């Protein structure tokens, strides 16, 4: 066989399976939108992938996941959401409070959106009803305002001698102000003084802990927030250095922290699997709230 004929034959052999593959249905694509960075979400991602596997989907085999991380820069979320819409994903999973979910909702009225937040999704404008969200948006609300008051009550129960509690919060989540109001009301009932510290960057976290030390707070309460997930090691190290009893919002913090750190995060660790079930419903042609 001549060299030219050989090359044509090999090229045809390679092109044939590619042509067959091109005729096969494309894999469903999940768009994963998050305001933080992937490092702090490794455990949640494992839970999410396991939830997909429970419904028969394995990343890289019969489903593709397109990740978009804002790396703590929430102003990037609208552009990232728009990019997922241009990618024509089958469903968008918006994790990390109202902000990514609202960005996704503003970007599309047709692609199903599954969110996780800590606020009332009706009040935040994500859905019209809790029972039947309607439209293309549904999700899981952790009702963090209610949970936060229980966490503060637990601090008071475990450390009755503590009179002042430092509260670390970040304005990343739109429902944050409402949470803090609820927390302040609970503190008045318990006779506690709250010392609020708002942080927006890694440097401000260090400064906040210096202020907390000067204020001689008896304990630390860390508000649930994707920003703090991505700063987990920094928070644990600073709290341990001050021997400051700390109430975190996720089990992973407490697992890596000194024994006095407490958590009520069992429900948080279940939510990634629930998101995955809702996402799989989205690309199976059902409304995600029908999952």
N, C-alpha and C positions, 0 to 999 in steps of 0.2 A: 504494500500500500504506500502510495506517495505521502510525503510529509504533510502536504496541504490537506489531503483527504483525511489523514489521521487526526489533525487538529480539528477539522470540521466534525468528525465523528465524535471526538471527546467533548467538543463544545455542545453538540446535540445531546449527548448523554447527560451532561450537567444541566442543560437547559430544560430537559424533559421533566425531572422531578420538581424543579422550580415552578414550571408552568402548572403542574398538577397541584402543588402546594398553594399557588396563587388562587386557584379556584375553590379552595377549602374556605369555610366560614372563618372570619377573623375572630380572634379571641376577644371576649368581653374585656373592657378596660375600666378599671376603677381609678378615679382621680382622688388622691389623698392630699388634703390641704391642711396645713398646720402652721400656727404662728411662731413656733419655736424651732428647735434644731433636732435632728434625728438622734443625737447621742442620749438625750434624756428620755427618749420615748422607746428605747429598745424593748423594755418589758411589755409595754402596751402593744407594740407592733407584733410581738410574739403572740399575744393574746388575740389580736385582730386576725393574724394569719391562721391561728388555730380555729377561730370562729368560722373563717372561710372554709377551712378544711372540713369542719363539721357539717357544712352544707354542700360538700362535694367539690369545692374549688381549691386548687393549689396554685400558688403564684409561680408563673413560669411554665406551667403545664397546660392549664385550661383557663387561666385568667391572668391578665397583666395589670400591674399597679403602677401608675404614674405619680411619683411623689413630688410635692411642691412644699418646700420649707421656707418660711419667712425669716428664720434665724433671728427672731426677736424684733424684727423691723415690721411692725404691723401695717405700716403704710404700703408695704409691698403686696399685701393680700389681694387687693382688687386686681392688680395686674396678673398675679399668679392664678387667681380664679378664672380670669378671662383667658389665660393661656390654656387651662384645662378645657374650657368650652371650645376653643379653637381646635384642640386636639380631638374633640368629639368623643370624650369619654362617655361611658354608659351610665355612670353614677358618680357623684362627688361625695366623699366622706370628709366633712369639715369638722375637725377636732380642735378643742381648745377654747371653748367659750363662744359667746355670741359673735365676736368679731369675724372669724373666718366664715361662719355660717351666713352672716349678713352679706359678706363679700360675695359668696357663692350665689346667694339668692339674687343679688343685684346683677350678677353676670348671666343668669339664665332663668327662664320660666318653664323650660321643658325638660332639662336633665334632672333626674331625681337627686335630691340632696339629703344626706343623712348627717345629723349633727350630734354633738354632745356639749351640753352647757350646764351651768350651775344655777341659772335663773329661771324665771317663769317665761317660757318661750312665747306665750300669748302676749304678755306685757312688752316683751322685747321686739315684737313684730315679726317673729319667725313663722308662726302658724296662727290660724284663726281659732283653733279649738284643740284642747288636749285629747279628747276622745277620738276625733276624726280631723286630723290636721288639714286634710285636703291639699290641693295644689301639688307642688313638686317637692315639698319640704317636710321632713319628719325627723325624729331623733329621740334622744334620751336626755331628760333633765334630771340632774342629781340633786336639785333643790338645795343648793349649797347654803343658802341663808338659814334654813331650818337646821341643817347638819352642823353649821358653824356654832350656833347657839348651844347645841348639845356638846360640842367639843369644848367650848368654854366652860360649860357646866362640869365637864369631866376634870378639867384643870382645877377648878375650885374644889371638887370632891377629893382629888388626890393630893392637892397642896392647899389645905385650908388656911395655912399661915400666910400665904401669898396675898398681898394687897394690891399689887400693880402688875399688869401683864403687858408686855410689849407686843404689838401687832405689826407684822411685816406684810405689806400689801403692794400691789403693782397695778397701775391703771390699764394694763393690757386688755382686761375683760370689761365689757361695757356695763355688766351688772355689778361691778365692784362696789360702787357707792351704796347701792341698796343693801349689799351684804354687810358693809361696815355700819350702816345705820341699825340694822337688826342686831349686830354684835354689840353695839353701844347700849342698846336697850336692854339686852340680856345682862350686860355688865352692871348696869344700874340696879337691876333686880338682885344680883349676887353681891352687890357692895364692892365691886372691883373697879379699879382705875385702869383705863386702857391708854397706852402710850403708842400712838400710831407712827409708823415709819413707812413712808412711800418711797419705793426705789424703782429706778428705770434702767439701771445699768450695773455691770459687775462692780464698778468703782463705788457706786452709791450703796451697794450691799455692804461693803467694808465700812463705809462711813456710818451707815445705820447701826451696825453692831457696836461701833465705838460710842455712839450716842446712847444706845441701850445700856452699855456698861456704865456710863456716867449717870444715867437715870436710875441705876440700881433696880431694874425690873426683876421681879421674882420668878418670872417664867416668860416664855416666848410662844406666840401663836402665829403660825405661818398660814396665810390665806391660800386657798387652792388656786393655782395659777400656772399656766404653761411656762411662764418666765422662770418660776422657781424650780420647775422640773429640770430645766436646762442648767440651773445653777445648784443642783442638788449637793454635789461634793463641797462646794464653797460654803453653803449654808451649814451643812453638818460639821465641817471643820471649825467654823467660827463659833457655833453654838457649843461644841465640845471644849474649845479653848476657854470659853467663859464658864464652863460647867453649868450651863443654863438649861434647866428643864424645858423641853420644847415639844409643842403639839404640832406635828406635821399632818399632812392631809393624804399621804400615800404610804402604803406598807413599805415600799422600797426605801424611803427615807429612814423609817424606824429600823429596818433590817440592817442598815449600814451605820446607824447612829448608836450612841451610848444607850444602855438599858432604860434610862428614864424617859427617853423619847417615846411618845405614844402615837398611835394612829387608829383610825376607824375606816380603813381603806378597802375593806372586803368588797363593798359594792363598786368601788372604782375599778378593781381588777376584773370584775365581771363585765363591765360595760364594753370593752373592746370586742368581745365575742358577740354581744348584742348588736353592735354597730355592723359587724360583718354579716350577720343574718339579714339585717335590713338592707345592706348594700347588695347582697346576692338577690334579694327580692327585686331590687331596682333593675338589674339587668336580666331578670327572668320575665320582665314584661308586666310585673304587678306594681301597684303603687307601693312605695316603701313602707307606708304605715300598715300595709296588709301582711307584713312579714310575720 
